[in-house]
Amino acid sequence: MSETQAIFLADGAVSLFYNNGKKIETSPSGVDVTGTLNVTGVSTISGNLVISDTVPKLIFTDTNNNPDYDLRN
């Protein structure tokens, strides 16, 4: 059985697949991720962060039992 792993279009999008399902795709505006994005380390977001769902959640998990996170306006 053959599965698609990646599609590379000249001067266009790149799509990466897992188990024949598209997970990452580049677009003119950036990158689209389908599924969960796990990030380890420092992440910097420049611009807007949009959380969209029927019940959107912003969850902070403290892994060292020290509430040292900061949310500013």
Summary of the structure (lengths in Angstrom):
residues: 73
radius of gyration: 16.8
end to end distance: 51.8
largest distance: 51.8
contacts: 76
relative contact order: 0.11
helix: 0%
strand: 26%
